[in-house]
Amino acid sequence: MYDFAFQKPSSVAEAVKLLAGEDARPISGGQTLLPALKHRLDKPATLVDLSGIAELRGIKREGDRLVIGAMTKHVQVQNDPAIKAAIPALSRMAGLVGDTQVRNRGTMGGSLANNDPAADYPAAALALGATFITDRRRIEADDFFLGMFATALEPGELLTAISFPVPEKAGYAKMRNPASRYVMAGVFVAKGPAGVRVVVNGAGPGVFRQTVMESALSANWSPDAVAGIKQSPDGLNGDIHGSAEYRAHLVTVMAKRAVLDAG
């Protein structure tokens, strides 16, 4: 690692003030940033540790929406009774993130703000039509994800919570690389206030909606409705673990499984 200053604020206001400094970076669970620091791939002047800010944690039901604090850990999303009752697919998804160590350190907000193409939560947020709440504004999911590791968050802007509308149905399925456990292709399906949405993660350089499958499921919510729909391999990832054509095939398979998961 390179030398850096370390700050641990106790409030959002204090954190925002520190993040306004030159080359300051927030750190939540550290599951992505710490390895980057260890390998000297990143060199922030200041790390702002968000773990001491109580107002960034917690899960609450507000009418027909579920609001989850950005510093809420994966294991808490997995086990929270309110999430299990309102959006059980989100609970099941959290239980599939990484391994036990990652689930006990990583946070929902950290994952969404990082927007790794292989991350799980971006698919859920986009499919459910979530709203991202920051210290400055509210950002709809359709406007939040801009590409690989890129979001609409501005420099110094802090994600504080994510608001999910409660869907009628939702399900998720993914194929994990057996060695790294990263997603090779995942699909989140949802039917709710945002309509029917099918979102793919892991297969390409960012999350994206599969609109042909959305139309099919709008007419007939069943695995058979998507079974014959082929995803184009154009623009999908291809590497030693699987070609773009293989990942395209996985999208259809995972979509069928996700609909089954939704019930």
LUMPATI-752558 format. One record per residue (C-alpha): residue number from 1; residue in three letters; x, y, z. Coordinates in Angstrom, 3 decimals. Last residue first. Layout:
LUMPATI-752558
+-----+------+----------+----------+----------+
: pos : code :        u :        v :        w :
+-----+------+----------+----------+----------+
: NUM :  Ala :        X :        Y :        Z :
...
+-----+------+----------+----------+----------+
end
This chain:
LUMPATI-752558
+-----+------+----------+----------+----------+
: pos : code :        u :        v :        w :
+-----+------+----------+----------+----------+
: 263 :  Gly :  -42.933 :  -18.495 :   -8.160 :
: 262 :  Ala :  -40.113 :  -15.953 :   -8.298 :
: 261 :  Asp :  -37.490 :  -18.705 :   -8.191 :
: 260 :  Leu :  -39.159 :  -20.366 :  -11.193 :
: 259 :  Val :  -38.930 :  -17.055 :  -13.069 :
: 258 :  Ala :  -35.253 :  -16.851 :  -12.074 :
: 257 :  Arg :  -34.607 :  -20.388 :  -13.301 :
: 256 :  Lys :  -36.006 :  -19.602 :  -16.748 :
: 255 :  Ala :  -33.972 :  -16.390 :  -16.893 :
: 254 :  Met :  -30.848 :  -18.294 :  -15.799 :
: 253 :  Val :  -31.140 :  -20.695 :  -18.744 :
: 252 :  Thr :  -31.807 :  -17.881 :  -21.220 :
: 251 :  Val :  -28.862 :  -15.842 :  -19.949 :
: 250 :  Leu :  -26.662 :  -18.938 :  -19.883 :
: 249 :  His :  -26.949 :  -19.275 :  -23.666 :
: 248 :  Ala :  -25.617 :  -15.740 :  -24.086 :
: 247 :  Arg :  -22.794 :  -16.592 :  -21.688 :
: 246 :  Tyr :  -21.828 :  -19.529 :  -23.866 :
: 245 :  Glu :  -21.926 :  -17.394 :  -27.012 :
: 244 :  Ala :  -19.742 :  -14.743 :  -25.352 :
: 243 :  Ser :  -17.225 :  -17.474 :  -24.616 :
: 242 :  Gly :  -16.596 :  -18.951 :  -21.188 :
: 241 :  His :  -13.948 :  -19.189 :  -18.483 :
: 240 :  Ile :  -10.977 :  -18.386 :  -20.730 :
: 239 :  Asp :  -12.670 :  -15.143 :  -21.783 :
: 238 :  Gly :  -15.705 :  -13.722 :  -23.578 :
: 237 :  Asn :  -17.884 :  -10.953 :  -22.209 :
: 236 :  Leu :  -21.034 :   -9.904 :  -24.034 :
: 235 :  Gly :  -21.119 :   -7.152 :  -26.669 :
: 234 :  Asp :  -22.822 :   -9.272 :  -29.312 :
: 233 :  Pro :  -23.728 :  -12.652 :  -27.826 :
: 232 :  Ser :  -27.425 :  -12.093 :  -28.692 :
: 231 :  Gln :  -29.774 :  -13.567 :  -26.085 :
: 230 :  Lys :  -32.079 :  -16.271 :  -27.399 :
: 229 :  Ile :  -35.740 :  -16.406 :  -26.462 :
: 228 :  Gly :  -37.226 :  -19.918 :  -26.655 :
: 227 :  Ala :  -37.355 :  -20.607 :  -22.929 :
: 226 :  Val :  -38.569 :  -17.102 :  -22.048 :
: 225 :  Ala :  -42.332 :  -17.755 :  -22.017 :
: 224 :  Asp :  -41.836 :  -21.367 :  -20.948 :
: 223 :  Pro :  -40.464 :  -20.204 :  -17.591 :
: 222 :  Ser :  -43.871 :  -18.626 :  -16.847 :
: 221 :  Trp :  -45.447 :  -15.185 :  -16.566 :
: 220 :  Asn :  -47.303 :  -14.996 :  -19.868 :
: 219 :  Ala :  -48.001 :  -11.714 :  -21.637 :
: 218 :  Ser :  -45.780 :   -9.520 :  -19.483 :
: 217 :  Leu :  -43.287 :  -12.392 :  -19.401 :
: 216 :  Ala :  -42.871 :  -12.254 :  -23.171 :
: 215 :  Ser :  -42.526 :   -8.476 :  -23.228 :
: 214 :  Glu :  -39.873 :   -8.560 :  -20.508 :
: 213 :  Met :  -38.041 :  -11.370 :  -22.286 :
: 212 :  Val :  -37.724 :   -9.177 :  -25.377 :
: 211 :  Thr :  -36.624 :   -6.264 :  -23.167 :
: 210 :  Gln :  -33.602 :   -7.942 :  -21.637 :
: 209 :  Arg :  -32.447 :   -5.072 :  -19.406 :
: 208 :  Phe :  -28.749 :   -4.425 :  -18.862 :
: 207 :  Val :  -26.132 :   -4.685 :  -16.138 :
: 206 :  Gly :  -22.568 :   -3.859 :  -17.165 :
: 205 :  Pro :  -19.598 :   -5.106 :  -19.170 :
: 204 :  Gly :  -21.522 :   -8.237 :  -20.152 :
: 203 :  Ala :  -22.585 :  -11.624 :  -18.789 :
: 202 :  Gly :  -22.252 :  -10.747 :  -15.106 :
: 201 :  Asn :  -25.669 :   -9.130 :  -14.779 :
: 200 :  Val :  -28.895 :   -9.421 :  -16.749 :
: 199 :  Val :  -32.119 :   -7.602 :  -15.883 :
: 198 :  Val :  -35.660 :   -8.713 :  -16.691 :
: 197 :  Arg :  -38.403 :   -6.245 :  -15.813 :
: 196 :  Val :  -42.173 :   -6.522 :  -15.676 :
: 195 :  Gly :  -43.770 :   -3.271 :  -14.588 :
: 194 :  Ala :  -42.027 :   -0.678 :  -12.408 :
: 193 :  Pro :  -44.724 :   -1.062 :   -9.735 :
: 192 :  Gly :  -44.218 :   -4.840 :   -9.683 :
: 191 :  Lys :  -43.157 :   -7.895 :  -11.621 :
: 190 :  Ala :  -39.504 :   -8.744 :  -11.229 :
: 189 :  Val :  -36.858 :  -10.896 :  -12.873 :
: 188 :  Phe :  -33.174 :  -10.960 :  -11.944 :
: 187 :  Val :  -30.807 :  -12.793 :  -14.291 :
: 186 :  Gly :  -27.210 :  -13.861 :  -13.731 :
: 185 :  Ala :  -24.344 :  -14.761 :  -16.017 :
: 184 :  Met :  -20.719 :  -15.596 :  -15.307 :
: 183 :  Val :  -21.081 :  -14.385 :  -11.725 :
: 182 :  Tyr :  -17.935 :  -14.453 :   -9.595 :
: 181 :  Arg :  -17.424 :  -17.568 :   -7.472 :
: 180 :  Ser :  -13.667 :  -17.410 :   -8.294 :
: 179 :  Ala :  -13.159 :  -21.135 :   -8.910 :
: 178 :  Pro :  -16.588 :  -22.532 :   -9.792 :
: 177 :  Asn :  -17.503 :  -19.442 :  -11.858 :
: 176 :  Arg :  -21.031 :  -18.778 :  -10.722 :
: 175 :  Met :  -24.190 :  -19.212 :  -12.767 :
: 174 :  Lys :  -26.968 :  -16.973 :  -11.492 :
: 173 :  Ala :  -30.634 :  -17.041 :  -10.558 :
: 172 :  Tyr :  -32.947 :  -14.367 :   -9.201 :
: 171 :  Gly :  -36.654 :  -14.008 :   -8.521 :
: 170 :  Ala :  -39.302 :  -11.358 :   -7.992 :
: 169 :  Lys :  -43.082 :  -11.232 :   -7.718 :
: 168 :  Glu :  -45.654 :   -8.619 :   -6.682 :
: 167 :  Pro :  -42.866 :   -6.182 :   -6.009 :
: 166 :  Val :  -42.174 :   -4.011 :   -2.933 :
: 165 :  Pro :  -40.650 :   -0.750 :   -4.110 :
: 164 :  Phe :  -36.976 :   -0.587 :   -3.118 :
: 163 :  Ser :  -35.387 :    2.491 :   -1.524 :
: 162 :  Ile :  -31.581 :    2.511 :   -1.309 :
: 161 :  Ala :  -29.760 :    4.480 :    1.363 :
: 160 :  Thr :  -26.879 :    6.898 :    2.066 :
: 159 :  Leu :  -24.880 :    7.087 :   -1.172 :
: 158 :  Leu :  -22.333 :    9.865 :   -0.701 :
: 157 :  Glu :  -21.432 :   12.473 :   -3.305 :
: 156 :  Gly :  -17.775 :   13.561 :   -3.083 :
: 155 :  Pro :  -17.244 :   13.254 :   -6.823 :
: 154 :  Glu :  -20.630 :   12.711 :   -8.514 :
: 153 :  Leu :  -22.630 :    9.506 :   -8.316 :
: 152 :  Ala :  -24.231 :    8.687 :  -11.676 :
: 151 :  Thr :  -22.453 :    5.336 :  -11.773 :
: 150 :  Ala :  -19.383 :    3.806 :  -13.406 :
: 149 :  Phe :  -17.585 :    0.560 :  -12.541 :
: 148 :  Met :  -18.456 :   -0.752 :  -16.042 :
: 147 :  Gly :  -21.291 :    1.358 :  -17.380 :
: 146 :  Leu :  -23.637 :    4.218 :  -16.462 :
: 145 :  Phe :  -25.787 :    2.661 :  -13.737 :
: 144 :  Phe :  -27.813 :    5.321 :  -11.887 :
: 143 :  Asp :  -30.289 :    6.693 :  -14.436 :
: 142 :  Asp :  -32.602 :    3.668 :  -14.725 :
: 141 :  Ala :  -32.107 :    3.072 :  -10.988 :
: 140 :  Glu :  -33.708 :    6.431 :  -10.157 :
: 139 :  Ile :  -31.499 :    8.965 :   -8.382 :
: 138 :  Arg :  -32.541 :   10.913 :   -5.278 :
: 137 :  Arg :  -30.580 :   13.982 :   -4.199 :
: 136 :  Arg :  -27.707 :   15.567 :   -2.236 :
: 135 :  Asp :  -26.637 :   13.301 :    0.672 :
: 134 :  Thr :  -27.618 :   10.359 :   -1.504 :
: 133 :  Ile :  -30.752 :    8.258 :   -1.946 :
: 132 :  Phe :  -30.841 :    5.704 :   -4.744 :
: 131 :  Thr :  -34.318 :    4.735 :   -5.936 :
: 130 :  Ala :  -35.067 :    1.146 :   -6.900 :
: 129 :  Gly :  -36.938 :    0.052 :  -10.016 :
: 128 :  Leu :  -37.108 :   -3.616 :   -9.006 :
: 127 :  Ala :  -35.180 :   -4.829 :  -12.046 :
: 126 :  Leu :  -32.567 :   -2.071 :  -11.803 :
: 125 :  Ala :  -31.945 :   -2.535 :   -8.084 :
: 124 :  Ala :  -31.934 :   -6.333 :   -8.319 :
: 123 :  Ala :  -29.440 :   -6.408 :  -11.187 :
: 122 :  Pro :  -27.224 :   -3.843 :   -9.451 :
: 121 :  Tyr :  -27.273 :   -6.022 :   -6.309 :
: 120 :  Asp :  -25.499 :   -9.045 :   -7.783 :
: 119 :  Ala :  -22.026 :   -7.797 :   -8.693 :
: 118 :  Ala :  -20.314 :   -9.238 :  -11.789 :
: 117 :  Pro :  -20.279 :   -5.945 :  -13.706 :
: 116 :  Asp :  -18.811 :   -4.232 :  -10.607 :
: 115 :  Asn :  -20.978 :   -1.240 :   -9.817 :
: 114 :  Asn :  -18.758 :    0.280 :   -7.085 :
: 113 :  Ala :  -21.610 :    2.398 :   -5.697 :
: 112 :  Leu :  -23.905 :   -0.632 :   -5.717 :
: 111 :  Ser :  -21.447 :   -2.933 :   -3.936 :
: 110 :  Gly :  -20.500 :   -0.346 :   -1.331 :
: 109 :  Gly :  -24.132 :    0.474 :   -0.677 :
: 108 :  Met :  -25.059 :   -3.172 :   -0.112 :
: 107 :  Thr :  -22.195 :   -3.765 :    2.285 :
: 106 :  Gly :  -19.348 :   -6.264 :    2.480 :
: 105 :  Arg :  -17.905 :   -7.470 :    5.779 :
: 104 :  Asn :  -20.061 :  -10.386 :    6.992 :
: 103 :  Arg :  -21.126 :  -11.416 :    3.488 :
: 102 :  Val :  -17.497 :  -11.367 :    2.326 :
: 101 :  Gln :  -16.373 :  -13.673 :    5.136 :
: 100 :  Thr :  -19.233 :  -16.113 :    4.588 :
:  99 :  Asp :  -18.619 :  -16.352 :    0.836 :
:  98 :  Gly :  -19.271 :  -14.206 :   -2.205 :
:  97 :  Val :  -22.902 :  -13.079 :   -2.436 :
:  96 :  Leu :  -25.345 :  -16.009 :   -2.572 :
:  95 :  Gly :  -27.101 :  -15.249 :    0.725 :
:  94 :  Ala :  -27.656 :  -11.676 :   -0.444 :
:  93 :  Met :  -29.590 :  -13.018 :   -3.443 :
:  92 :  Arg :  -31.862 :  -15.077 :   -1.203 :
:  91 :  Ser :  -32.749 :  -11.991 :    0.823 :
:  90 :  Leu :  -33.359 :   -9.980 :   -2.336 :
:  89 :  Ala :  -35.590 :  -12.757 :   -3.677 :
:  88 :  Pro :  -37.579 :  -12.644 :   -0.415 :
:  87 :  Ile :  -38.699 :   -9.073 :   -1.146 :
:  86 :  Ala :  -41.359 :   -8.070 :    1.415 :
:  85 :  Ala :  -41.370 :  -10.872 :    4.006 :
:  84 :  Lys :  -37.714 :  -11.887 :    3.766 :
:  83 :  Ile :  -36.753 :   -8.217 :    3.660 :
:  82 :  Ala :  -38.688 :   -7.437 :    6.836 :
:  81 :  Pro :  -37.324 :  -10.545 :    8.588 :
:  80 :  Asp :  -33.655 :   -9.553 :    8.005 :
:  79 :  Asn :  -31.401 :  -12.571 :    7.422 :
:  78 :  Gln :  -29.913 :  -12.086 :    3.967 :
:  77 :  Val :  -29.920 :   -8.289 :    4.087 :
:  76 :  Gln :  -28.097 :   -8.515 :    7.418 :
:  75 :  Val :  -25.559 :  -10.958 :    5.955 :
:  74 :  His :  -24.958 :   -8.583 :    3.052 :
:  73 :  Lys :  -24.085 :   -5.732 :    5.391 :
:  72 :  Thr :  -26.124 :   -2.541 :    5.754 :
:  71 :  Met :  -23.833 :    0.449 :    5.162 :
:  70 :  Ala :  -26.062 :    1.911 :    2.424 :
:  69 :  Gly :  -29.146 :    1.852 :    4.622 :
:  68 :  Ile :  -32.051 :   -0.177 :    3.253 :
:  67 :  Val :  -35.486 :    1.313 :    2.636 :
:  66 :  Leu :  -38.315 :   -1.082 :    1.738 :
:  65 :  Arg :  -41.290 :    0.445 :   -0.050 :
:  64 :  Asp :  -45.060 :   -0.045 :   -0.032 :
:  63 :  Gly :  -45.527 :    1.828 :    3.225 :
:  62 :  Glu :  -42.095 :    2.567 :    4.674 :
:  61 :  Arg :  -40.519 :   -0.699 :    5.792 :
:  60 :  Lys :  -37.161 :   -0.308 :    7.509 :
:  59 :  Ile :  -33.634 :   -1.686 :    7.263 :
:  58 :  Gly :  -30.632 :   -0.235 :    9.081 :
:  57 :  Arg :  -27.242 :    1.362 :    8.638 :
:  56 :  Leu :  -26.135 :    4.707 :    7.224 :
:  55 :  Glu :  -27.503 :    6.613 :   10.227 :
:  54 :  Ala :  -25.101 :    4.716 :   12.522 :
:  53 :  Ile :  -21.979 :    6.223 :   10.968 :
:  52 :  Gly :  -18.945 :    4.427 :   12.439 :
:  51 :  Ser :  -18.391 :    2.121 :    9.462 :
:  50 :  Leu :  -18.023 :    4.967 :    6.961 :
:  49 :  Asp :  -14.206 :    5.001 :    6.918 :
:  48 :  Val :  -12.934 :    7.993 :    4.927 :
:  47 :  Leu :   -9.636 :    7.071 :    3.274 :
:  46 :  Thr :   -7.392 :    9.993 :    2.382 :
:  45 :  Ala :   -4.721 :   10.590 :   -0.270 :
:  44 :  Pro :   -6.146 :    7.844 :   -2.454 :
:  43 :  Lys :   -3.672 :    5.641 :   -4.382 :
:  42 :  Asp :   -5.321 :    2.799 :   -6.266 :
:  41 :  Leu :   -3.797 :   -0.146 :   -8.121 :
:  40 :  Arg :   -1.123 :   -0.534 :   -5.488 :
:  39 :  His :   -1.872 :   -4.264 :   -5.124 :
:  38 :  Lys :   -2.752 :   -3.776 :   -1.463 :
:  37 :  Leu :   -4.794 :   -0.682 :   -2.284 :
:  36 :  Ala :   -6.825 :   -2.492 :   -4.932 :
:  35 :  Pro :   -7.355 :   -5.396 :   -2.536 :
:  34 :  Leu :   -8.660 :   -2.891 :    0.052 :
:  33 :  Leu :  -10.999 :   -1.110 :   -2.366 :
:  32 :  Thr :  -13.008 :   -4.115 :   -3.505 :
:  31 :  Gln :  -14.096 :   -5.847 :   -0.294 :
:  30 :  Gly :  -13.530 :   -2.709 :    1.765 :
:  29 :  Gly :  -16.759 :   -2.994 :    3.740 :
:  28 :  Ser :  -17.390 :    0.756 :    3.539 :
:  27 :  Ile :  -14.532 :    2.929 :    2.322 :
:  26 :  Pro :  -14.981 :    6.492 :    1.120 :
:  25 :  Arg :  -12.252 :    8.092 :   -1.000 :
:  24 :  Ala :  -10.485 :   11.434 :   -0.620 :
:  23 :  Asp :   -8.406 :   12.725 :   -3.542 :
:  22 :  Glu :   -8.592 :   16.387 :   -2.483 :
:  21 :  Gly :  -11.020 :   17.039 :    0.339 :
:  20 :  Ala :  -14.768 :   17.127 :   -0.266 :
:  19 :  Leu :  -14.912 :   13.595 :    1.111 :
:  18 :  Leu :  -14.089 :   14.978 :    4.564 :
:  17 :  Lys :  -17.076 :   17.334 :    4.516 :
:  16 :  Val :  -19.347 :   14.570 :    3.270 :
:  15 :  Ala :  -18.177 :   12.305 :    6.097 :
:  14 :  Glu :  -18.851 :   14.968 :    8.734 :
:  13 :  Ala :  -22.368 :   15.554 :    7.430 :
:  12 :  Val :  -23.026 :   11.809 :    7.246 :
:  11 :  Ser :  -22.089 :   11.424 :   10.904 :
:  10 :  Ser :  -19.503 :    9.655 :   13.071 :
:   9 :  Pro :  -16.440 :   10.235 :   10.897 :
:   8 :  Lys :  -13.496 :    7.803 :   10.724 :
:   7 :  Gln :  -10.517 :    9.371 :    8.937 :
:   6 :  Phe :   -7.357 :    7.697 :    7.648 :
:   5 :  Ala :   -4.543 :    9.532 :    5.840 :
:   4 :  Phe :   -2.680 :    7.644 :    3.143 :
:   3 :  Asp :    0.716 :    6.050 :    2.552 :
:   2 :  Tyr :    0.935 :    3.647 :   -0.393 :
:   1 :  Met :    0.000 :    0.000 :    0.000 :
+-----+------+----------+----------+----------+
end
